[in-house]
Amino acid sequence: MIMKVLLTVLVLAILYILYKYETQHIETTEYTIFNEKIPKEFNGFKIVQVSDLHNKVFDKNNNKTLIDKIESLNPDVIFITGDLVDGENKNFQIALDLIDNLVKKYEVYHIVGNHEQKSLIKKYKHLYKDYFKELYSKKIINMENESVRIYKGDSYINLYGLIIPLGCYPYFFANNKKLELSDNFVEDKLGKINENEYNILLAHTPFFFEKYVKWGADLVLAGHVHGGIIRIPFVGGVLSPNREFFPKYDWGKYEKGSSTMVLNKGLGGSKVLIRLNCKPEVVRITLRSN
């Protein structure tokens, strides 16, 4: 009996150590994107993508671990693809402190995810209105259905931010049926693009990749899926936050025609933080002109 108890304690201790390791150790994933539309002035241009923080804390020193990881990648710009905060949690100071640190050195572009959208209709909505007011009072650049040109000298690339309606995120356990985007949704929100120029789209969810491609995005940066939460070797992610098993898009680089999507595993998790073989990550993308 004593041996069974000791064995059980040992197994639980090992599982706890693995859990802490999986959720606290940040990986770096690097991609190089080649495209003839990238101006030669942007050859070697480095983008760091941060996604799905969900109020995650990696240390007791104001997330210095995360900030050091980002700084080690020497980015030219930082793109945040949603869910800095968790819609069920009022502790949004974590996100504000991170932004305060990042905007000291970098241009930071930001879109909201489904959790920020949920926060405005949940019980803490009055607090989150103050959060958004404070967030956008900083040097962060709000890309909510907006576009900007990022310049190097006289050359530029185009950056777009798309907000997907909350109804397009299904939640199986809540019997919430997913709404589909209309064929013209992206163009209606962002307008037509110049297909002779290089166009980057920030979109929290990857599940409308085909519509992003049809619109004309050359590079899509997305998050939301948390890498599938549990990753099985040679199979992929098991579950998306949409409560869909073995999602079509879970993590990594996807290509369709001349368009590429980079899907970030994110840093935290909503409600109960579970990650197995799916460490948090920060992504660096290096642009290369052909």
C-alpha positions, -999 to 999 in steps of 0.1 A, spaced: 0 0 0 28 24 9 46 16 -24 14 24 -43 11 58 -25 48 66 -31 45 56 -68 14 77 -72 31 107 -56 61 102 -78 40 101 -110 21 132 -99 53 150 -92 67 141 -126 36 152 -143 37 185 -124 73 191 -134 65 184 -170 35 207 -168 55 236 -154 83 230 -180 58 230 -209 40 261 -198 70 282 -186 97 276 -213 94 298 -243 105 285 -277 116 306 -306 104 296 -341 120 313 -371 107 315 -407 122 331 -438 97 344 -463 108 349 -500 87 370 -523 96 390 -554 72 418 -543 93 425 -511 113 457 -518 150 452 -517 152 477 -489 132 452 -468 156 424 -475 164 410 -440 136 429 -424 127 411 -391 92 408 -377 85 393 -343 50 380 -338 35 377 -303 2 361 -298 -23 348 -272 -6 359 -240 -39 355 -220 -24 373 -190 4 347 -188 32 354 -163 65 338 -169 84 351 -139 82 374 -109 100 402 -126 73 418 -148 77 391 -176 114 399 -181 118 363 -194 94 371 -223 108 406 -229 144 392 -230 134 366 -255 118 392 -278 148 415 -275 172 386 -284 155 383 -318 164 419 -326 131 428 -343 124 457 -367 88 456 -357 65 436 -334 31 424 -345 6 412 -318 -22 390 -332 -47 391 -304 -57 378 -270 -32 397 -249 -58 393 -221 -84 368 -211 -120 377 -214 -128 360 -181 -101 376 -161 -98 412 -149 -60 411 -144 -51 431 -175 -21 449 -159 1 421 -172 -6 431 -208 -2 468 -201 32 463 -185 43 442 -214 33 469 -239 50 496 -218 83 477 -220 80 469 -258 71 504 -270 102 518 -255 123 502 -282 100 490 -310 70 499 -332 42 476 -320 12 469 -341 -18 452 -325 -52 436 -333 -77 421 -308 -87 385 -306 -119 369 -295 -111 372 -258 -108 410 -261 -141 411 -279 -157 388 -253 -144 410 -225 -166 439 -236 -198 419 -231 -188 399 -200 -190 408 -163 -158 429 -163 -168 449 -193 -166 483 -175 -130 475 -164 -120 464 -199 -133 497 -214 -108 514 -192 -82 488 -203 -86 496 -240 -86 533 -233 -53 530 -215 -39 505 -240 -45 528 -270 -31 558 -251 3 542 -254 25 542 -285 9 509 -297 -6 511 -332 -42 498 -333 -49 478 -365 -86 473 -360 -98 470 -396 -70 494 -405 -41 496 -429 -7 513 -427 24 516 -448 57 506 -432 85 525 -448 122 520 -453 134 550 -472 110 556 -500 100 519 -502 72 504 -482 52 473 -475 15 473 -466 1 461 -432 -36 453 -426 -54 443 -395 -87 424 -397 -112 419 -369 -133 387 -372 -168 389 -357 -172 371 -324 -199 350 -339 -174 333 -362 -157 316 -332 -177 285 -324 -179 271 -289 -191 236 -291 -199 231 -254 -220 263 -254 -239 251 -285 -228 283 -303 -231 278 -340 -203 293 -361 -212 321 -385 -194 321 -419 -177 351 -434 -193 364 -466 -171 361 -497 -166 399 -497 -161 404 -460 -123 411 -461 -127 435 -490 -156 452 -474 -136 458 -442 -102 466 -457 -109 476 -493 -91 464 -524 -54 459 -524 -27 467 -549 -15 432 -559 18 446 -572 27 456 -537 36 433 -507 7 429 -484 7 415 -448 -25 407 -430 -29 403 -392 -59 381 -384 -64 364 -351 -80 332 -364 -64 311 -392 -97 293 -402 -105 318 -430 -71 314 -447 -87 307 -480 -107 340 -478 -75 359 -469 -58 344 -499 -87 352 -522 -85 388 -511 -49 390 -520 -28 387 -487 8 377 -494 16 369 -458 -10 362 -430 0 361 -393 -25 344 -371 -29 328 -336 -59 316 -316 -54 278 -319 -26 275 -292 -9 249 -313 -37 225 -308 -30 225 -270 -18 189 -270 5 179 -299 9 143 -309 40 136 -329 33 130 -367 -4 138 -360 -4 175 -349 -26 194 -325 -55 177 -308 -79 205 -299 -85 241 -309 -101 267 -286 -131 264 -310 -136 230 -294 -128 213 -327 -107 181 -326 -77 179 -349 -81 213 -364 -72 219 -400 -48 246 -390 -29 242 -357 6 255 -360 34 264 -384 36 276 -419 9 271 -446 11 280 -482 -16 284 -508 -6 297 -542 18 325 -537 4 333 -502 18 321 -469 3 319 -434 23 317 -402 3 303 -373 17 310 -339 12 286 -309 9 316 -286 21 321 -250 -7 313 -226 -41 297 -226 -77 305 -217 -93 294 -185 -73 262 -176 -38 264 -190 -30 231 -206 -1 225 -229 15 191 -237 43 189 -262 33 224 -271 55 250 -255 48 287 -257 65 304 -286 76 337 -300 80 338 -338 105 357 -359 99 361 -396 127 374 -418 116 389 -452 137 382 -482 134 399 -516 140 376 -546 
